[in-house]
């Protein structure tokens, strides 16, 4: 959208004097900006489900769940007893040393364990972390009370 300004004393406004005093108004071309935004939106939509931890663990349900915003290392124990530290497999006997090695300032960890896990595996992980002076915070999910009768 450009505007022209008429200058001069000629009353007709046509001819050479029509463009003599005009200045070009520059406009911002937003088409490349919109293209980039749409590409980023598509990328985000495709990768949003991957942003959570890739390990599928069915954590136990409890009545009360405390919300927290702290960023801590996450130790995950799968249903088969495999142990992971932030999605990377780790030896269960070296879990405390790995937490201190990968996260030097971490004093706490979140522990996600499958609800069908054998207690022995979970107890061993908690014991190893306690020996390494790392506090354990259990990850649970709230019980769905929408179907309950009051």
Secondary structure, 3 states (H helix, E strand, C coil): CCCCCCCCCCCCCCCHHHCCCCCCCCCCCCHHHHHHHHHHHHHHHHHHHHCCCCCCCCCCEECCCCCCCCCCEEEEECCCCCEEECCEECCHHHHHHHHHHHCCCCCEEEEEECCCCCHHHHHHHHHHHHHCCCEEEECCEECCCCCCCC
